[in-house]
Amino acid sequence: MLKSPKRGGAKGLSSMESNHEKFIRMNNKDLERLETLRKLNANKNWENKDLYRLLYKKTFYVTAYQVIKSNPGNMTPGTDGITLDGFSIKTIDKIIEKLRKESFTFDRARRVNIPKSNGDTRPLSVANPRDKIVQQVIKMILEAIYDSPYGKTFSEYSHGFRPEKGTHTALENIRYHWRGLSWIIEGDLTKCFDTINHEILINILRKRIKDERFINLIRKALKAGYLEFNIPTNTIVGTPQGSIISPILANIYLHEFDQFISDQILTENKGPRRPNRQYQIISKRIDNCRERLIRNSFPKKRAQIVEKLRLYQKLRRKFPSKMINDPNYIRIKYIRYADDFMIGFNSDYKFASQIKDQINEFFQNHLKLELNMNKTNICRMKTDKAFFLGTEIRNGGTKEKKVNQGGRRIGNYSALNAPVDKLIKRLHQRGFCTAIGKPIAKGGWSTLEDSKIINGFNSVLNGYLNYYSFVDNFSKLGRIQFILHFSCAKTLALKHKTYKKVLFKKYGKNLVVKKSKGLMLRSDWKKTPFNFKTSKETEPNRILFTQHNFMTRSKLAEDCCICGSTFDVEMHHIKHVKKINQRLKGFERVMAKLNRKQIPVCNACHNKIHQGLYDGISLKEFVFPELAAR
C-alpha cells in the first residue's frame, strides 16, 4: 500500500494551506479584471487597448482548461500527436513565456472530414491541446468585449453560439413574434465559415480593439493552416470549422449583416395595421345583443338573444381583429443562427425579390460572401413551408389555439412542426429502422450489456423528444418512439437469441432490466407541451461567479491523488468514462469507479498508469481518493 505524505494524508488537505489554495488566493484578482473589461464594454464606443497583457494571466488558462477539459474531442490528437493528457501548470507557464516573447505560433490543425446527413462531408480542423487552450482564452476576452452581459454589442436577432441563446430561443421568437407573415426568405450562404475574408474580419475587429499584438495573435490563428493526408495547406480565407474561436469570429463578421438588416431592411416597416371590417361588424352585433339582454326581461326572448349571441361569438373567432393582407401595412421579421438566417414579411413577391437582391449585393460587396441563390428560397407561407434549425415552419392559418391567457391565437400564426419523415430517414441512416420506418435490430449494440443497450436507446429517444418539445405536431413523434421502442426490443432479442415477445413478457413493456429503469416511454401525446428549453437571462456578475467556481474546483495545482507527491503534477485524461460501445479495461475501471475523466497525478505515477502498473489498484490505496473523486 502507498504511504501517506508527511503533511498527514487526507486530513492534511484541511489542516494546512495546500498549493491549490495558495494558487486560488493569488489569482482571483485576474478574474475581476476580466469582469471590469465586461463592464467597460457595455459602452459600444469603448476602445480596448493593451489586451495582449491579459494573456499573461495564468488564471485565464486554468479557467480555459476547466471549460474544455471534459470534451471528448480534446482527446483526439492534433498534428503533433499530443492530446490533453498530461496537461499541467508547467504547460501553462511555457505558453505564457512564448506569448511574452511574441514567439507563440499556432500549429497546423489536422483536417478531418465528417459525413453530413445529405451524403456530403464537412471538414473539421482538430487543433492540438495547447492551441485550444490559447483559443479559449482569446474567446473569453472577445466575449467580454462583444457579448458583455452589461450591454451586448451583438444583435438581439443573433442566436447562434452565444450565452443563454440557442436553437430554442430562435424558434421561440418565431413562434410568438412571426405572425401574419405572407413570405419568408430562407437564407443560405455558400461555405460561410470557409470563405470569411481575413482582412475584412481584421478591420472589423479593429473598430473595437486597439491592440495590434492581440490582433496579430488572432491573425496567426486564422493563418495557421491545416494538414490533410499529410499534405500541408496554408489558410488564405475562412475560419476553420472545429476551432474554438471560429463561432465568435463568425458572429463578429456576420454582425455587420445584422446591422445592415436593422439599418436598411427593417426600416421598411410602415403603417399601423387597420381593423378587419368583418370582425368589426360582428363585434357590433355582439354589442347589440348584450344591450337587448339588458333591456329585455322575458325568459323566452332572452333565450333567443343568448343563442344568437353565442353564434356571433363563435363566428367572430374565425376572423382576425386586424386586416391580414393590408397593402399599406408592412412588417418585416429577421432572425439568424450562425450562418443560417430567415427574413419574413407580409408584402408581395416583388418586394421579396427586391430584398433578396439587396442581401446578395451586400454579401458580395461588403463581406465577400456568396449567397447560394439555388438554396436561398422565397416561400409563400399560404402554400409552402420553410425549414429552419431542423423545424418546419408554415402558416398556421386562422385556427383557434388555446395557448395564451386570452384563449385565442388566430390570424396567420406560425406553426412549428417536427419533420417526421426526415427524422425517420435519419434513424434509417443510423441503423434503427428500414427506409420505410420498420424497426430493426441495432446490430452494433447487441454485444453490450442489457442496461447499456436500453440506456443508449433512451438517450436517442430523449434527444428527439427534448429538442422537439415545442412543436405543434408533437403527437406525431409517437412514430419515432415506436421505432426506437421495437428496435430496442429486437436488439435485445438478437443478443439473447430469442423473440421480442419473450422479452416483453420477461421485462415488461418498458424493458426494465438490472441497472436500468427501462425505456422512458411517453404516453400522453395529446398534451402538446409547447415547451421551449430556454434559460432566463442571468445576472451580469454570474459569469464571474461561474469562473470563480471553475478556479476553485480546478485540480491543476493539486497534489498527486495516488501517492501524494507535490512534484511535477499533471492531469491524467481519458476520453470517456462510460460509452455505450466501450469495454472498460485496466486503469479505466478505476476512473469509472471515480466517475471522472481527469485526475491529478505526478509524472512518475502517470507513467505507471500508461505502463499498466496500476491496472489492479484499489481506491483504498489512493492517498487522496476524495481529491480524485471531487
N, C-alpha and C positions, 0 to 999 in steps of 0.2 A: 504493500500500500504506500502511496506517495506521502511524503512528510509535509506537515503544515509549515508555513513560513514563520519566522520569528515573531512577527507582529501579532500572532495569536489566531491565525486562521480566519474563519468566517467572522468571529467576533471582532477581529481587527478592523473590519470594514466600518464599524460604527464607533469604535473606541478611539480612533485617531483619524486625522485628515488624510485621505488617500490621494494618490496622484490625480485621479479623476476629479475629486472635489476641488483641489487646487486649480486644475485646468478650468473648471466651470467658473470659479470665483474670479479668475484673471481675465476671462474672455467675454463676460456678459455685456460689457460696455460696447463691444463691437456691434452687437445686435441692435442696441439703442441708436447707434449711428445710422444703421440701415432704416430704422423707424423714422429718424429725423429726415432722411432722404425722401421717404414716402410723404411726409408732411409738407416738405418744401415743394414737391412736385404736384401738390394739389393746385398750385398755380401753374397753369399750362404755359405761361410765358417764362417760367424759371429756366435758366441756363445752367446745366450741370457741368461743373468743372472739377478737375482733379479726381475723377472716378477711379483712375488706374490704381491709386494708392489703396483703395478698398480691397484690391486683390492680394494685398499683403496680410490680410487678417485671417489668421488660422481658423477662427470661429466659423467663418463662412464655408470653409471646406468641410468642416465637421458636420455642419448643417446640411450641406450638399450631399455628403455621403449618406446621412440619415434618410434623405429623401429618396435616393435611388438604390440603396443597398439591397432591398428585397425584390427588386425587379428581376425575374429570371433571365431576361435578356442581357443583363450585366455579367452573367457568367458565360456569355458567348465571347470567345476570344477575338480580338482585333487582328490587325495585320502583324502585330508583334507576338501574337500567340498568348498574350497575358490576359487574365481575367481580373475580376475584383478580389479574388482570393489572394490574401497576403497584404491587403491594403493596411496602412499604418500611419501614425503621426509622422514618422520619418518620410513617408511618401509625400505627405503634405509639405513638409519642410523643403524637400527637393524641388517641388513645383514652385513654391514661393520664391526660392533662391533664383531659379531661372527667370521668373517673372521680374524680379528686381533688376536683373542684368539685361532684361528685354531680349533674352535669348530663347524664350519659350516658343516652340513651334508645335502645331498640331500634326500628328502623323496621318498618313493616308488611311481612310476608312476602308473596311472590307465590304465590297458590294455583294449583296445577296438579293436574288430575285424571288419575290413572294408571289405565289399564284393568286389571282383575283377570281371572283365568282363568275365573271364573264369569259373566263378562259385565258385572259391576258395575264401579264405579270407586272408587279410593282417593285421597282428597285429600291432597296433599303440599304442604308450605309451603317455599318457596325464599327463604331469608333472604339479605341482602347479605353480602359477604365480611367486612366489619368486624364485623358481628354474629356471624358464625360463629366468628371468632377469639375473641371475648369468651366465647361459649358454650363453646368448647373449654377455655378456661382455667377457667371455672366447673366444667365436668365434671371436670377434673383435680383440683380441690380437693374436690369431692364424692366422687370415687373414693378419695381419700386418707382420707376420713372413714369412708365406708360399706363400702369394699371393700379395706381395708388388707391387704397380704399378711402382716402380722404378727398379724392377728386380725380376721376378717371379721365385719361386722355382718349382712350378707345371709345368708340361709339356705342350707344345703347343697342344698336342694331346688330352688333357683332357678338356671337355666342360661342365661337369655337376656341378651345384651348385657353379658357380664361377661368379664374377662380369664381366659384358659385354660378357658373354658366355652363351650358352644355346642350345636348340634343333636346332634352325635355323642356328647358326654358325657352328654346326657339319654337318648338311645336306648341307649347302653351300660349305663346304670344300669337301664333297663327289661329289657334282655337278661339281665343276671346277677342281678338282685335282685327281679324281679317274677314269681316262680314260684308255682305253686299257688294262683292267684287265680281266683275264680269270676265276679266282676263288675268292671266298670270304668265310672266316670263320666267322660265326655268333657265338660270344661267349656268353655263358650263365652260370653264377655262381649260384650254389645252395644256396639260402638263405644267400647271401653275408653279409648283414648288421647284421644278427642274428648269424653269425658264426665267426666274426672277433675276432682273438685271442688277449686278453687284454695285455699279456706280450710282445708279438711281437710289438703291437702298442706302448706300453710304451717305448720299446727300440728304436723304430723308432723316437719317439718324443725326446728322449734323445740325438739324433745326433745334434739337433739344440737348444734344451732347456736345460740349465744347472741350473735349479732351481727346486729342489725336492719338495718344498712346492707347486709350481704350478702344477707339475706332479701329486702329490698326490691328488690335488683337482680334476683333470681330472679323476684319478683313482676312486675317490669317486662317481663321476657322472656315470662312467661305471658300478660300483658295486652296485648302488642304488637298483636295482631290481624293481619288479612291483607287483601289486595286481590285480588278476583276479578271479572273482566270490568269492571275499572276502578271497581268499587264497593267502598269501604272498609267493613270489618266488624270490630267490636270482639269480642274474645275474652272470654267470660264464664266458660266452663268448658273443660277439656281442655288437653292439651299437644300442640302442633302436630306431626303426623307429618312427618318430614323434618328436624326440628330436632335439633341435636347433643345437647342436654341432655334431650330427651324420653325416651329409653330409660332413663337412670339415674333420672330423676324418677319414671317409671312403676314402676321396681323399688323405689324408696323407698316409694312409695304402696302397692304390692302386697305389700311385705314385711309389712305389717300382716295381710294374708290368710295369708301363710306362718306367722306367729306364731299366728294363730287355729287353723290346721290342726294345728300342733305341740302347742298347749296344750289344744285341745278335741277334736280328731278322732283324732289318733294315740294319745292316751291310752286309747282304746277297745280297744287291743291287749290280749289276755288269753290266759292258759293256755299250757302247753307243748304242742307237737304230740305226740300219742300214737302209739306204734308201730302199724304196719299188721299186723294179725294174720296175714293170708295170707303176708306177707313173713317173719314170724317162724316160721311153721310150716315153710315151705320151707327156711329157714335151718337149722332143727334137723335136717331130713332130710339136708341137705348135711353137717352136722357128723357125723351118724351114719355116713354113707358114708365119710367120711375116717377115722373111728375103726375101721371094719371093714377098711379098706385096711391099716391098721397091723397089725391082728391076723391078717389072712389072708395066707398065702404061696402059695396055689395060683394059678398063672397064669390058668387058665380062669375061676375065681371072681373074681379081681381085675379081669379084663377086663369082666366083667358089672357089677361095682361101679363101675368107671370110667365105663362107658357111662351108668349110672343117675345118677352124679354130674354128668356133663355135661348131661344132660337137666334135672336140678334147677337147675343154674346158669343155663341158658338160660331156664327158666321163671321164676326169681326176677327176672331182668332186666325182666320185664313188669310188675312191681309196684313201686310206690314204697315206700321203707322206712318212711314215716310216713303216717298217715291223711290223706286229702285233704279230705274233707267232714266234719270233726270239729266238731260244734256247740259244743264247749267250747273251741275254738281259733279266735281271730280275729287276723288280721294285716292291717294297712292300709298301703298304699303311696301316696305322693304325689310329684308332680313338676310343675314349672312352667317354661315357656319364654315370657317376656314375659307376654302376656295369655291364653295357651293353657295349660291345666293338665289333669291327669288324676289321679283317685283310684281305686286298685284295692284290692279286699278279697276275702276268701274266706267271706263270710257269705251272707245271703239277700237277695231283692229288697226286702223290707220294710226291712231295715237300710240298703240303698242309697237308698231313697226318703227315709228319715229324714235321712241325711247330705246329700242334695241339698237338702232343705228348710232345714236348718241353714245351709248355704252361701249359699243365696238370701237368707235372713234377714240374715246377716252383711253381705253386699254392700249390701243395701238400707238397713240401719240405720246401719252404721258407715262405709262408703266411698261411699255414694250411687251405686253402680254397679248396672247391671241385668244379671242373668243371663238369657241367651236361653234360655227354657225349651223352645222348639221344637228348638233345636240342641244343647242340653245333654242328651245321650243316656246312658241306662244300658244298657250292653252286657253280655249274658251270654256269657262267653268260650267256653263249650262249643259254642255255635252261631253267635254273631255275631263280628264283628271291629271293633276300634276303629281310629281313624285319627288319628295324631299326628305332626306335623312331616314330612308327606309320606310316611309309612310306615304300612303296615297292620300292626296288632298283633292277634294271635289266640292262642288256646290251642294250644300245640304238642303237646298230648296226652301220651302216655307213650312215645313213640317214642325209641329209644335213639340218642343222638348222641355220637360220639366227638370231643368238642371240648375237654374238660378233661383234666387229667393223669390223673384216675381212670378215664377212658374211659366214664363213664356220666353222662348228664344226662336223667333221666326224672322224671315226676311233674308234669305240667301246666306245662312250661316255656313261656316267652314266645317265640313265633315272630315274627320281623320280616320282612316281605315288601315288595318294591317293587311299587307299584300299576301294573303294566304297562299296563293298559287306559287309565288316566288319563294316563300318560306318552305313549302313542300319540295320545291326544286333544290333548295339549299340542303334540306335534310337528305335528299337523294344523293347529292354530291358527297355528303359526309357518311353515307353508308347506313342510314337508318331506315330507308324505305326504297321502293321501286320508283320509277319515273312517274307513275300514276298515283303514288301515295300509299301503296300497300306496305305495311310494316314488315321488315325483315330483321334477322339477327345481325347484330354488330359483331362480326366475326373476330375483329382485333381485340375486343374486350372479353371474349369468352374464356380466356386463361386467367383472369383476375379473380380475386375473392368476391363472393356474392355481394358483400356490403359495398365494395368499391364499384362494382357494376351499377348498383342501384344509385349510389351517390353521384356517379357520373351522369346518369340519365336525369337525376334531379337537377343537377347544375345546368344542363341544357334546357330542360323544361322551364325552370325558374328564370333563366335568362330571357327567354321569349316572353313569358307572362309579365315579368317586371318591366321590360322595355316597352311593351305594348299595353301597359296598364291603363292608358288614357283613351284608347280607340273606341269608335262608335260600334264597330263590329266585333266587340270583344268575345262574344259567344262563338264566333267562327274559329277562334283559337282552340276550341274543343277538338277540332280536327288534328291540330298539332299535338295536343295531349294524347289523343287516341293513338297516333303513330308511335310516339315515344313510349307509351304505356305497353303496347303489344310488342314493340321492338325490344324492350327490356325483358319481357316475359320470354320471347323467343331466344334472346341471348343467354338467359339463364337455362333455358331448356337445352340449348346447344351444349352448354358447359356440362350439364348433368346427364346428357344423352337421354332425355325424356320428352314428354309432350307438355305444352304450355298449360293444358287443362289440369295436369297433375300438379304443376307448380302453383296455380291459382288455388287449388284445393288445399295444398300444404301450407302456403304462405299467405293466403288471403288475397283480396282484390288489390291491396296496396303493396303486396310483395314484401311483407315485413320479415326480415332475417336478423340474425345475430349481428350486433354492432351497427345496425341501421334501423331507423324507424319506418323504412319503406318509402315508396314513391309518394311525393306530396301532391296528390291529385286534387284538382279543383272540381266542385260540383255545382256551385251557384253561378252558372254562366249568365243567367238572366240579369243579375245585378252588375250592370256595367259600372265599373268604379270611377271612370273619368278622373283617374288618379295620376297626376304628374309627379315624378320623383325629383322634386326640386328642393333646394335648401334656402332658408331665409338668409338674407344678406347679413354677414357677421359684423360685429363691431369693429371699428377701424384698428384697434390695438390687438385684435385677435391673432393676426399674423405674428406679431412679436411674441405673444403668449405661446403660440404653437412652436415657433423656432426655439424659444427658451426650453420647452419640453424636449425638443429634439436634442438639445445640448445636454440636458440633464440625464436623458436616457442613453446617450451615446456610450458605447463601450470602448471607443478608440483609445482612451487614456487609462483604461483599467489594467489590472494585473492579469497574468495568465490564470484562467479559471481551473486548469488541470493541476499545475504544480505550484502556483502562487508566485512565480518569478515576476519581477518588475522590469527585467532587462529584455529589450528587443521584442516587445509585444506587438503582434499583428493580428488581423482578423482572418479566421478560417471560414470560408464560404462554401455552401452547397447550392445547387440550382433550385432544387425542390425539396421540401420536407415530405410532402405526400403528393404524388402524382398518380393519376388513375392507371397508367400502364407502367409504373415504376416498381421494380422489386428492390427493396432495401437490402443493402449488404454492407459489411464492415462497419466503419465509424458512422455511416449514415443512420444506422439503427439508433445510435446514441443521440444524434441530432433530432431524430424523430421523437424520441422519448422527451427530450427537452422542448420539442416543438419550436425550434429556432433554426434559421438558415445561417446565422453567423454567431460565432463565439470568439472571445479574445484568448489567444494562446501565444506563448513565446515561440521564437523561431525554432528552438530545439524540439518542443512538443509538436509544432506544426509539421516538421519533417517526419517525426514519428507517425503522425496521423496518415500522411501520404505514403509512408513505407508499410503501413498496415500493422504497426506495432501496438496500436491502441484499439484494434478492432474488437477485442473482447472486454474492454474496460467497462467498469460499472460506474454509475453516477456517485456511488458511495466513496469511490477512490478520488473524486474531484476534491481539490482543496476548497474551491469556491463554487459549489454546484448551484447556489442561489443566484450568483452572478451570471452564470451561463444561462439560467432559465429566465432572467429578468428581461 
